Amino acid sequence: MTGGIYAPVKDAKMRPITAGGFVDGAPVVFEDATKGSGLDKFHHRSGTREKKTIIETPGSGVALIDYDNDGWLDIYLLNGSTIAALKGEEAAPRAMLLHNNHDGTFTDVTEKAGVANERWGFGVAVADYDNDGWPDIIINSLAKQKYALFHNRGGHFDYASGPTGVSASSINHSGWGAKFIDYDNDGAKDLFFAQGHVMDNIEMTQPDVRYLEPPMLLRNEGNKFVDISKQSGEVFHRPLAARGAAFGDFDNDGFVDIVINCNSGPPVLLRNTGNHNHWLIVNTVGTTSNRDGIGAQVRLVADDMRQQFAMVTTGSSYLSASDKRVYFGLGKSAIVKELDIDWPSGIKDRYDNLKADQIFVAREHTP
């Protein structure tokens, strides 16, 4: 046999077969596919190599998003920036959206999709905030740069921060942990940000910017996100050096709670006291797919015929991992008419006429 590199031979269960046969219990290994996949075309840049200022040290988030709804996860990589770019002396580094080619490779579609986000990028979150079936993106940044809301219009994104009010609400804030959450279970995904500038003396040069900042909660009112922080509890008046934020229902009452990790300080746990709106939490259990069902696409139709979309993930935010269960606020609807799950394996499951106010375990059926 001629020496060289050959594709692995696999058995009926898609396990690689070695010269001695397949051995159950053998270690699972990861191969570095960066170059072969095309991801090496992206280069993160944050300041200079010398890192002379603290503003040049933070890293950036990354999101997996099926932005074009073709059933394959794409990759969105945030970038940093430079002092020179802030001064307008050079072009700012750009984020990169990489389209999954279904063959292990990715193509840069940033320009075509409209998501270059030429500013400092920290936390990132993905969700369908307007329930049109297409996942949208929120990115937070440093004060004066405004948080970036990208609205997905069928595979191309509009920069929606201005018309939705996100720009005005975020202009003097610096954000880290972030996520779309339906905090009041009315069926519309709202926005939460954990905040605080990187420089503890920022007020010396920018008097209207603060190192310590309270969190921010923006309520989704259709075409606008309205800042309701001041009416949402004492903690929204408390200045913090917040960084990571994770989201989940720690007391299983149907309302999303939040835990914040703070720089040089204790954490903050925000318990959502809730209201009388109905809800459904979906806990996916894969069989053919991965056990947690990560990557599964979920569609819900309530008895008032409003539909919502979500993806099973623990990602989003900044340096954080959240509950992988999927949360749906139902408002006054007490019945879920349809719940559809498209599993990563390609299997599709449907559940009909589910009662609200329960944690529903959705187990992938075995074909």
JOKA-V129115 format. One record per residue. N is the residue number from 0. PSI is psi in whole degrees, -180 to 180 (* if undefined). OMEGA is omega as a letter, one per 30 degrees, with the letter a starting at -180 (999 if undefined). Layout:
# JOKA-V129115
n=<N	N>
psi=<PSI	PSI>
omega=<OMEGA	OMEGA>
This chain:
# JOKA-V129115
n=<0	1	2	3	4	5	6	7	8	9	10	11	12	13	14	15	16	17	18	19	20	21	22	23	24	25	26	27	28	29	30	31	32	33	34	35	36	37	38	39	40	41	42	43	44	45	46	47	48	49	50	51	52	53	54	55	56	57	58	59	60	61	62	63	64	65	66	67	68	69	70	71	72	73	74	75	76	77	78	79	80	81	82	83	84	85	86	87	88	89	90	91	92	93	94	95	96	97	98	99	100	101	102	103	104	105	106	107	108	109	110	111	112	113	114	115	116	117	118	119	120	121	122	123	124	125	126	127	128	129	130	131	132	133	134	135	136	137	138	139	140	141	142	143	144	145	146	147	148	149	150	151	152	153	154	155	156	157	158	159	160	161	162	163	164	165	166	167	168	169	170	171	172	173	174	175	176	177	178	179	180	181	182	183	184	185	186	187	188	189	190	191	192	193	194	195	196	197	198	199	200	201	202	203	204	205	206	207	208	209	210	211	212	213	214	215	216	217	218	219	220	221	222	223	224	225	226	227	228	229	230	231	232	233	234	235	236	237	238	239	240	241	242	243	244	245	246	247	248	249	250	251	252	253	254	255	256	257	258	259	260	261	262	263	264	265	266	267	268	269	270	271	272	273	274	275	276	277	278	279	280	281	282	283	284	285	286	287	288	289	290	291	292	293	294	295	296	297	298	299	300	301	302	303	304	305	306	307	308	309	310	311	312	313	314	315	316	317	318	319	320	321	322	323	324	325	326	327	328	329	330	331	332	333	334	335	336	337	338	339	340	341	342	343	344	345	346	347	348	349	350	351	352	353	354	355	356	357	358	359	360	361	362	363	364	365	366>
psi=<136	135	153	-173	126	151	144	144	132	153	-171	-21	14	30	137	139	124	179	-30	10	175	137	114	140	-2	152	145	132	157	138	145	105	15	-54	-47	-29	-18	4	-16	-6	-16	139	118	137	125	99	-149	169	-31	-22	60	-18	152	-26	-19	-2	-28	149	-173	160	171	145	143	127	129	79	-25	9	39	5	4	132	132	172	131	116	121	158	169	-150	-169	160	-41	-38	-39	-32	-3	19	-13	164	141	145	154	147	171	128	123	117	133	119	5	9	19	0	162	146	136	116	22	-51	-45	-39	-21	38	40	-31	65	73	172	129	126	-90	151	143	150	132	163	90	-20	10	42	3	1	128	136	171	137	137	132	169	-165	157	146	-10	-16	141	146	118	118	118	122	120	67	35	-9	140	139	140	108	11	-41	-63	-24	-8	-3	-39	-51	-37	-27	-3	-36	15	155	123	154	-96	138	149	149	120	145	83	-28	9	40	0	0	132	126	-177	132	140	132	133	163	134	160	-23	122	-6	23	-27	-18	-33	-24	87	-22	7	146	145	-48	128	145	160	168	137	122	124	132	112	39	-97	-1	149	120	132	112	22	-46	-23	8	11	160	-36	-24	2	-1	119	134	156	67	146	-90	149	131	153	137	168	91	-18	9	41	3	-1	134	128	169	138	133	133	129	145	124	41	175	160	168	126	120	110	125	116	-13	-176	-153	8	152	168	164	130	128	120	104	138	110	152	-65	-39	179	152	-36	-10	21	132	-9	142	131	132	134	138	119	174	-8	9	6	138	153	157	148	162	140	120	155	-2	-168	172	-149	119	43	159	130	174	134	-11	149	130	130	122	138	-1	-127	-4	128	-4	136	112	-43	139	112	136	122	109	156	-27	-14	-11	142	133	146	140	136	147	57	140	144	174	48	158	107	124	115	109	125	125	150	121	*>
omega=<a	l	l	l	a	l	a	l	a	l	a	l	l	l	l	l	l	l	l	a	l	l	l	l	l	a	l	a	l	l	l	a	a	a	a	a	a	a	a	l	l	l	l	a	l	a	a	l	a	a	a	l	a	a	a	a	a	l	a	a	l	a	l	a	l	a	a	l	l	l	a	a	l	a	l	a	l	l	l	l	a	l	l	l	l	l	a	a	l	l	l	l	a	l	l	l	a	a	l	a	l	a	a	l	a	l	l	l	a	a	a	a	l	a	a	l	a	l	l	l	l	l	l	l	a	l	l	a	a	l	l	l	a	a	a	a	l	a	l	a	l	l	a	l	l	l	a	l	l	a	a	l	l	l	l	a	l	l	a	a	a	a	a	a	a	l	a	a	a	a	a	a	l	a	l	l	a	l	l	l	l	a	a	l	l	l	l	a	a	a	l	l	l	a	l	a	l	a	a	l	a	a	l	a	l	a	a	l	a	l	l	a	l	l	l	l	l	a	l	l	l	a	a	l	a	a	l	a	a	a	a	l	a	a	l	l	a	l	a	l	a	l	a	l	l	a	l	a	a	l	l	l	l	a	a	l	a	l	a	l	a	l	l	l	l	l	l	l	a	l	l	a	l	l	a	l	l	a	l	l	a	l	a	l	a	l	l	l	l	a	a	a	l	a	l	l	a	l	a	l	l	a	l	l	l	l	l	a	l	l	l	a	l	a	a	l	a	l	a	l	a	l	a	l	a	a	l	l	a	a	a	a	a	a	l	a	a	l	a	l	l	a	l	a	a	l	l	l	l	l	a	l	l	l	l	l	l	l	a	l	l	a	a	a	l	a	999>
